Amino acid sequence: MQSIRDLLSELDIQLDENGNVSRDDIIRLITPALYNISDLFEKINRTNDLSTYLTFKMSRESLYKAGWSETEVYPTQSIQVRSIYYDNIKGNVAL
């Protein structure tokens, strides 16, 4: 398991001598954090709507018929794409 310092380093977040995150890095983290919290809140509201269960069904068989697999639908452990070319994806931390 990675330490917090390793994870922060992967996101190009530097700590000062006291272990504090810089103001610029905090600002860089706030935007994707707020986006992801808002997105999660929207998904929770959608899943709590009973009509969703009447109109939407996803099964393994329906995925296979559509040419998809489960690995393409569900997120992987590494959701953050660690590349400067993916900074424009909402929810990603800009590197």
N, C-alpha and C positions, 0 to 999 in steps of 0.2 A: 504494500500500500504506500502510495506517495505521501510525502509530507505536504503541509500547506505551503511551505516555502517553494517546494518543487513545482506545485501546481501554479503558484503565482509567477514563478519564473517562466513557465511555459507560455503564459499569457503576456509575457514581457512586462511584468509589474515588478518594479524595483522597490525594495524596502530600504529605509535610511538606517543609520546606526542604532536607532532606538526601536527598529522593527515596525515603523509606521509606513503606511502607503502614501505616496505623494498625492497632492491635490489633483494633478492632471490625470493620474491613473484612476483615482476615485471617480472623476467625471467620466472617464472612458468606460468604467464599469456600470455606472448608473443607467445609461441609456439601454443597454441590452437587458439589464436586470428588470427595469420597468416594463419593457416590451414583453419579456418572458412571463412576468407576473400577470400582466394584462391578458396575454394569450392563454395562460393557464386558467384564469378566472373565466374567460369566455368559454373555454372547453368544458369546464365544470358546470357552468350554467346550461350549456347545450346538452350535456349528458344527464342533467337532472330534469330535463324536459321530457315527459313521458311520450309525447308524440314522436320524438326521435326514434324510439324503439319500434314504432309502428311503420315508419317510413324508411329506415336504414337498417340493413343487416349485412354483416360482413362475416363470412365463414371461410374456412380454408378452401372449400370447394369453389366458392365464388371467386376467390383470389386466383386459384389455378386456372379457372375458365377464362379469366381476364388476362392471363399471361403473367401474373405476378406471383411472387413467393412471399412467405411471411417475413423473410429477412429484408425485403424491400419496403415493407410497410411499417414495421416497428423500428424505433431508433436504436442505434448501436450504443455501446458504452462510450464511444468517442463521438459525441455530438458536435463539439467545437471543431471546426475545420481550421487547422493551424497553418494558415497561409495568408499572406498579405493580399492575395487576389480575391479573397472571399470576405473582405471587410464590409462589403455592401449588403450582405445577407442580414436581414433583421434578426435580432436575437444573438448574433455572434459578437464577441468582444473584439473590437478592432485591435489589430496587432501593430 
